[in-house]
Amino acid sequence: MTARNTEPHPVLPRVLGAVLTGAALAVGARSYHSWIDHHNDLSCQSDDMVCITWWGVTAVPLLLVTSAIVLAVVYKRLDIRPRAVIVPPTILLAPVPLVAADTIGDWWGVTLIGGLWTGLLALGAWNRHRIPALTASAAILLAAMVSYYG
């Protein structure tokens, strides 16, 4: 009798949970940056020089830490492993496609790309789906770089 290469639990519900988490984090990050931009405009409207506010300085570290904690907790609940391999590239590479999506498609583009990016990298956790998922992630990253920098 041959052993079948199947997953102990279905993959689709776990990946959909990652997609929803990524979309929510992307919309939250965009909303926070929008709020910071508005706050900076109000605080710095009389200055002609570079104006740095407390909220602008704390934005990136706060969003990185919040995203890392949320993804680690959600991936633990969804049993997506290895979290130490999936969470860092999800967070550290996400700004490139998210910024490109924000310039092209506003909040709905950020929601779509945030969910797609997180879902594809989470799907890469399983051997069976690793190559197509990482290839699609690389294609999104390349398309984002071309659309934003090209």
Buried (B, 14 or more C-beta within 10 A) or exposed (E): EEEEEEEEEEBEEBBBBBBBBBBBBBBBBBEBBEEBEEBBEEBBEEEEEEEEBEBBEEBEEEBBEBBBEBBBEBBEEBEBEEBEEBBEBBBEBBBBBBBBBBEEEEBEBBBBBBBBBBBBBBBBBBEEBEEEBBEBBEEBBEBBEEEBEE
